[in-house]
């Protein structure tokens, strides 16, 4: 990865699966109360999480172990997952916080307070009014394309077609 020019990478394990919730979700989708074979299980997710963490550790990469972190939360099964598999809004918020913490610890140069703003502030659009918003966006997009082309040249890459 580093040979390909990738400087920063984070390994994120799969989250846990709430088996009962996943089965109920599948039954609802199929319109049945009959027993169904789960499409995912927490046991398998745990094995996958262990393997992903081992790969990250062997490569010297930071690992966000969602499988372990989410299960440490009280009521994770229904509070953090919406259907036994996918994150609820509370789950999304927790994953976001954990990821920001990990990135700031592993790559301090990417701390939120050190990053530049890439998009115009909303109040610039509010001041401009609807008739000038398109021009503001066009100026922003032109500048972003120029920055991208410059970055690609710095890395010896060909600029992308159309931008």
N, C-alpha and C positions, 0 to 999 in steps of 0.2 A: 504494500500500500504506500509506504513512504517512497519507494522507488517510482511510483506512479505520480508522485507530487502531492499525495494526501498528507497534510501536516497534522491534522487533528481528527480524531475519531473517538466515538464513545460506543461501547457495546451496551445494548439494552436487552435484558432478558425478557422473555414473555411474562406477562402477568399471571397470577394464579387463575384458575378456573373454578367457579363454584358449580360443582357437578349437579347438584339438585336444581339449581336455577337454570342451568343450561338444558337439562332434560325437560323441565317445565316449558322453557321457551320453544324447544323443538316440538313438543306435543301441541302447543298452541299453533305453531306454524302449520303442522300437519292436520290439525283439527281432530286430534284423538286424545284419549286418556289411556290408551294402551301403552305398555312399556316400550320405550325406544332405546336404541343403542346410542349412547352419547357421541356426538361428533368430536368432542374434545374432552379431556379429563385433566384434573389437577395433577394426577400422578405423572402423566406424560409431559405436561407443561413444566413440572418440576425437574424432570430429567433433562428436558431441553434447556431449561434455565441453568442447570448445573454445567452442561456442556458449553453453553454460550459464555458463562462466567469463566470457565477454565480457559477457553480460547482467548478471551480478553486479558486475563492475567498472564498467560504464557506470552502474549504479544506485548505486554507492558502497557496495556490500554486501560483507561478508566472504565469501570463496569457499573451500570445502574441496575441493580438486582431488584426488579419490580416484583418478582415472584415472592421473594422474602419480605420486602418492605411493605407490600400491600397486606400480606397476611398478618403482619404485626399490628395492623390497625383494627381496633374493635369494630365489629359489625361489617368487616370488609366485604362479605359476600353480597350484601344487598345495598350497602351504603356506597361502595366504590365501583360496583359492577351493575350494569342495567339489565343484562340478560344472562348473567353467569359468565360472560366472556368479555363484552365490550364495556368500556369505562362509562360510568355515570358522570354528570357534571362534577360531583365531588371527587371522583376518581381522576378525571382530567386535570382538575386543579392540583391534586396531590402530585400527580406525575409531573406536571409543569414545575412545581416547586422543587421537587427532587432533582429534576434535570438541571434546572438553573443552579442549584447548590453544587451539583457535581461538576458542571462546566466551570463554574467560578473557582472551585477548588483545584481542578485538574489543569485548567487553562486560564489563569488569572488575567491574561491579556484580553480575554473575551468577556470580562465582567461587564455587566450592563452599563455601569457608569463610565466605562472606557470606550464604548462603541459609539460611532458617529451615527447621526440620524440619516437614513437613506430616503425617507419619504418627507414630503412637505408637511409641515404642521397643519392641523385641521383649521386653525384660525386664519391661515393664509387664504384658504378657500372661502371661508366665511366673509372675510374682508373683500375678496374679489367679486363675490356675487356669481350667480349662475352663468352669466354671459362670458365671464373671464376664466371660469374653472377649466374649460378645455385647453385654453392656452397655457395655464399653469401646469396641467398634466403633461402636455406636449413638451414643454420645456424640461420638466422633470425626466420624462422618458428619454429625451434626446441626451440629456446629461448622463443618465444611467447607461445608455448604450455606449457613449464615449468612454465612460469608466470601464465598462466590461471589455471593450476593444483594447484599451490600454493594459488592463490586467492580463488579457490573453497574450498580448505581445510580450509582456514581461515574462510570461511562462513559456514562450516559444510556441504558443498554440495559434491556430488560424482563427480569426474572428468568425463567428457563426453567421450563416446567411440570414438576412433579414434583421440583423441586429448586432 
